[in-house]
Amino acid sequence: MTETHEPASAKDAVQRLAEAARLLPEGERPGFVHRLAERLGLPLDLGKLTTIAKEQVAGCIKSDDIDDDMLELMHQVLSGRRPCADAPVPEPYADGEIAGSLRVAIASNSGDRLDGHFGSCGRFLIYQVGVDQSRLIDVRPTAATDRAEDRNMARAALLADCDLAYLQSIGGPAAAKLVRAGVHPIKWPSGASAAEAIERLQASMNTPPPWLARAMGVEARSLARFTEEPRS
């Protein structure tokens, strides 16, 4: 008798379903997978998940607590556009090692790419960037923020020690929370490699525009005028 093994594609499908379900309130998880099976048909294989539409995912969710950012994240997980592995390895860093440097967060879903949205990326890559050198010093997963009462506030707090954050997109209210945490958001809609974003930043650091000069410490560390309380 020939021994059979579960194909890798089946395991991948189960992993996608489990990760997407974990983003929902615990009581809704079994019902979500059941509704997904009813909508797509059995088996829930990679072919069906990879081509699933965002509207189909939304139709299987009953909870009122799932906003569009969370829906987008679930769609990315199910369709395979948000890989869970392949994060680069950070290097040790001690404060002051790179003189005159900035701490930069890059929203990422894969490898060392700048390919994430603020509210739905799987992790932030944290770089220490000087004029002539840079170093990846941390990789911060965002899973814990997804169950916070205010996910955008939790993500802003996750980056509170950073000066800049590069993102494919960020909404106005989320950007305001990031600015209040002392972090200047920079949109890069087309995405890029982290290296490309850092190289462009380093070129600007030689003759920084006013907003970058402030982030570099020429003035207050970051956008103080946006965080001050209005005077009566």
Buried (B, 14 or more C-beta within 10 A) or exposed (E): EEEEEEEEEBEBBEEBBEBBBBBBEEEBBEBBBEBBBEBBEEEBBBEBBBEBEBEBBEEBBEEEEBEEBBBBBBBBBBBBEBBBEEBEEBEEBEEEEBEEBBBBBBBBBBBBBBBBBBBBBBBBBBBBBBBEEBBBBBBBBBEEBBEEEEBBBBBBBBBEEBBBBBBBBBBEEBBBBBBBBBBBBBBBEEBBBBEEBBEBBBEEBEEBEEBBBBBBEEBEBBBEEEEEEEEE
